[in-house]
Amino acid sequence: MNRDTKFRGKLKDNGLWVEGSLLRFGERRFIIPPAWGDFDDKAPLSVALGRWIEVLPETVGEFTGLQDKNGKDGYFDDIIEDKGDRYVVEWDPDEGVAYLKSCLESSIDMIIAAITGRIIIGNKWENPDLLEGESQ
């Protein structure tokens, strides 16, 4: 199976999200973005110059290789909605597997491939309120 290996993270200096390759230096995380044409005019100049951009380490998420039913790329820590239930894309290091963890105790977790038939509604860093159970 061949898939893009890319990451996203929230910029440390202004809170915008950026995608690209991940670089780790100790506890610090940097994204090396692709060409400037992939960013809007709100991105900092350092992105345009192709420099390493420091991101908040806790917000770094890897692309799952899957998209939701609307074609949106799925990343770890995304929140998925399905028929009133919500799930977070997570990684189980003990089992070596990605899965959709239910936000409700009454619901079961799902395999990661289930993302393709559902909708990404946010992520746990920008939308923590969405983790509180069923949709309205």
C-alpha positions as CSV (number, residue, x, y, z in Angstrom):
1,M,0.0,0.0,0.0
2,N,1.4,3.4,-1.0
3,R,0.2,6.6,0.8
4,D,1.4,10.1,1.4
5,T,3.4,10.5,4.6
6,K,2.6,14.0,5.8
7,F,1.9,15.7,9.1
8,R,0.0,18.7,10.3
9,G,0.5,21.0,13.3
10,K,-0.6,24.3,14.7
11,L,2.0,27.0,14.3
12,K,3.5,28.1,17.5
13,D,3.6,31.8,16.6
14,N,0.1,32.4,15.3
15,G,-2.1,29.3,15.6
16,L,-2.5,28.6,11.9
17,W,-2.4,25.0,10.7
18,V,0.4,23.8,8.4
19,E,1.0,20.5,6.6
20,G,4.3,19.0,5.5
21,S,7.2,16.8,6.6
22,L,7.9,16.5,10.3
23,L,11.2,17.2,12.0
24,R,11.9,16.5,15.7
25,F,14.5,18.2,17.8
26,G,14.2,17.0,21.4
27,E,10.8,18.1,22.6
28,R,10.4,20.6,19.8
29,R,8.5,19.9,16.5
30,F,8.9,21.5,13.1
31,I,7.0,21.2,9.9
32,I,8.8,21.6,6.6
33,P,6.0,22.7,4.3
34,P,5.8,22.1,0.6
35,A,5.8,24.9,-2.0
36,W,4.4,28.4,-1.1
37,G,1.5,27.9,-3.5
38,D,-0.2,25.5,-1.1
39,F,-0.7,28.2,1.5
40,D,-3.0,31.2,1.8
41,D,-1.9,34.8,2.2
42,K,-2.2,34.6,6.0
43,A,0.8,32.2,6.3
44,P,3.9,33.7,7.8
45,L,6.8,34.7,5.5
46,S,8.9,31.9,6.9
47,V,6.5,29.4,5.3
48,A,7.0,31.1,1.9
49,L,10.8,30.7,2.2
50,G,10.6,27.0,2.9
51,R,12.1,27.2,6.4
52,W,11.4,24.9,9.3
53,I,8.3,26.1,11.1
54,E,7.9,25.4,14.8
55,V,4.6,23.9,15.7
56,L,3.0,23.1,19.0
57,P,4.1,19.5,19.7
58,E,0.8,18.3,21.1
59,T,-1.0,19.3,17.9
60,V,1.1,17.3,15.5
61,G,-0.9,14.6,13.8
62,E,0.0,12.2,11.0
63,F,-2.1,11.7,7.9
64,T,-3.9,8.4,8.1
65,G,-3.9,7.9,4.4
66,L,-7.7,8.0,4.4
67,Q,-10.3,10.6,3.6
68,D,-13.8,11.1,4.9
69,K,-16.8,10.8,2.7
70,N,-16.4,14.4,1.6
71,G,-12.8,13.9,0.5
72,K,-11.2,15.6,3.5
73,D,-7.8,14.2,4.6
74,G,-8.0,12.3,7.9
75,Y,-5.3,13.0,10.6
76,F,-4.7,11.6,14.0
77,D,-6.7,13.6,16.6
78,D,-9.5,14.4,14.1
79,I,-13.1,14.1,15.4
80,I,-15.4,12.0,13.2
81,E,-19.2,12.0,13.4
82,D,-21.5,9.1,12.5
83,K,-25.2,9.0,13.2
84,G,-25.0,11.1,16.4
85,D,-21.9,9.3,17.7
86,R,-18.4,10.9,17.7
87,Y,-15.0,9.3,17.5
88,V,-11.4,10.5,17.7
89,V,-8.7,9.1,15.4
90,E,-6.2,7.5,17.7
91,W,-3.1,5.3,17.7
92,D,-2.7,2.3,20.1
93,P,1.1,1.9,20.5
94,D,0.7,-1.4,22.3
95,E,-1.3,-3.0,19.5
96,G,0.4,-1.0,16.7
97,V,-3.0,0.0,15.2
98,A,-4.9,3.1,14.4
99,Y,-8.6,3.2,15.3
100,L,-11.6,5.4,15.9
101,K,-12.1,5.8,19.7
102,S,-15.7,6.4,20.7
103,C,-16.5,9.5,22.7
104,L,-19.4,7.6,24.3
105,E,-19.1,4.8,26.8
106,S,-22.2,3.2,25.3
107,S,-20.6,3.0,21.8
108,I,-17.9,0.7,20.6
109,D,-14.6,1.7,18.9
110,M,-14.3,1.2,15.1
111,I,-11.5,0.2,12.8
112,I,-9.7,3.1,11.1
113,A,-11.1,2.3,7.6
114,A,-14.5,3.4,8.9
115,I,-13.4,7.0,8.4
116,T,-14.2,6.8,4.7
117,G,-17.9,6.6,5.3
118,R,-18.1,9.3,7.9
119,I,-17.5,13.0,8.3
120,I,-14.6,14.8,9.9
121,I,-16.1,17.6,12.0
122,G,-13.0,19.0,13.7
123,N,-10.1,18.0,15.8
124,K,-9.5,17.7,19.6
125,W,-7.2,20.7,19.7
126,E,-9.5,23.3,18.2
127,N,-12.9,21.7,19.1
128,P,-12.5,20.0,22.5
129,D,-16.3,20.6,23.1
130,L,-17.1,18.1,20.3
131,L,-15.6,15.3,22.5
132,E,-18.4,15.6,25.0
133,G,-20.6,12.9,23.4
134,E,-23.5,13.0,21.0
135,S,-24.2,15.6,18.5
136,Q,-27.0,18.1,18.9
